[in-house]
Amino acid sequence: MNDNKVFQALENIMFSRAVLQIREKEAEKITIMNDTGNKQKILRLLEITAGAFGLFVAFGWSFFDMLVRCKGKKRQKKKKWFQLSHIKKNHPRDKYEKEYEEGKLWCAEQQMKDCFIRSRDGLYLHAYYLPTKEAKRFVLLSHGYKGSGFGDFAYTARFLHENACNLLFIDQRCCGLSEGEYITFGAKEQWDVQQWSYYIAARNREKLPIYLYGESMGAAAVLMASGHKLPEEVKGLIADCGFCSMKRQLQDIAANWFHLGWVELLLFRVDLFCRMFGRFRMSDADTIDAMKKNKRPVLFFHGEADTYVVPENSVYNYALCSAPKELVIIPEARHLCAPYAAPELYRQKLLDFFEKYDN
């Protein structure tokens, strides 16, 4: 009996151990399954997060790539299959094609000299120089965003040349024959304008007055340059349809062109790419400090119907400007169309400005 009891007890112990081992294995399987399930959940969450971050970055990159990054000379020459209505309506060709093309043709027919400088960041920048007989002044022509001197100043260049102005048509970085990969909305162009003004001054033996004349982004660059040291011969600035900052201009583009409301996160991403690739900050492209420092007279022009750079920009710059100033708003004129819409008034304002500050 005792042996049977001992044997029975051993059987019970062995059975209990077997059951315990089975339970441990089952528990281990459940733990592995739970760990696998948790890992899958974590991986799925990471995939969703990565996808959301990718979209977040991609949208900012698309905006940056479209507005800041140059596409290369070859791609720029391709025929445009799509154009935003704001760009088309705000171009002089939309209503003044005959005058615009005649002006471009006149510029192309002139015998101009090629000029080059090296920018502060090592780019070769190009300009065309057109002297006139019995010159009374030099005028530096600073064109707008992705534009050209022969285009933006097509209608005004001939008038200036015939009224005793030596002309320097500068090619902004990324444009024409100038090097560059990024358009900086004036952040770096302001320093380019400054260097070109010293280029003129070094060759200005008669010490003729120099004027810095910009249109659109070129106007913003000229205004920003006025906050830096300039040659004494620079007597005044002319700013046609200039914006006050890169940030405000991109906000206006996002709102007016793409109907986007709150775009601070988008601008944050664009600014990040500007810092990483363009080596500049959006805040570097702003006229506030320059307008407070500048002591040279400024003649502001703007078209009242401009939806590319809204007129409030010039009103704002005019209000900030601490120097002698005049603001001319041309009714019904769109972007850079003031000289076409009111040629007599526009030209007379230019001549009056020169006469007043030449000496």
Secondary structure, DSSP 8 states (H G I E B T S, - for coil): -HHHHHHHHHHHHHHHHHHHHHHHHHHHHHHHHHHHHHHHHHHHHHHHHHHHHHHHHHHHHHHHHHHTB---HHHHTS--S---HHHHHTSTHHHHHHHHHHHHHHHHHS--EEEEEE-TTS-EEEEEEE--TT--EEEEEE--TT--HHHHTHHHHHHHHHTTEEEEEE--TTSTT---SB--TTTTHHHHHHHHHHHHHHT-TT---EEEEEETHHHHHHHHHTTS---TTEEEEEEES--SBHHHHHHHHHHHTT-----HHHHHHHHHHIIIIIS--GGGSBSHHHHHH--S-EEEEEETT-SSS-THHHHHHHHH--SSEEEEEETT--TT-HHHHSHHHHHHHHHHHHHHH--
